[in-house]
Amino acid sequence: MMTKTSVFLLTLLFVNDLLACPYCAGSTQDGKDSNTTLVLGLFILAIYIPYVIIYRLIKKHNAYREQMMVEHDNRRSSNT
């Protein structure tokens, strides 16, 4: 929980940079902007994190579905 909070607070410090596209943020000084790497890194994290969360939810759902199918099969075999 603390990590999520610290990442959220860190992103609030750079809200103006995050609103710009990564190329636009670095093009103001001919690519010599010190925040270009930071903006690109945060952009990659902002894209990567939701996909990781979705992937984990899909894996968890598949495992749960398989467990339910096994229990369903066990109930069927015990009723007959």
Residue, then its C-alpha position, 0 to 999 in steps of 0.5 A: m500500500m505504501t508503494k502505491t501511495s508513494v508512486f502516486l505522490l511522485t506522479l503528482l509532482f510531474v503532472n505537467d510533464l505527464l500531460a505532454c507527449p514524450y517527444c513534445a516534452g523533450s523537444t523544447q530544448d532540442g532534446k536536451d531536456s533533463n526530464t525526457t528520460l523521466v517522462l518516458g519512464l513514467f509513460i512506460l510504467a503507466i502503460y505497463i502497470p495496467y497490463v500486469i494487473i489485467y494479466r494477473l486478473i486473467k490468471k486468477h480467474n482461469a485458476y478459479r474457473e479450473q478449480m470450480m470445474v474440478e469441484h463440479d466434476n467431483r460433485r457429479s461423480s459423487n452423486t452417481 
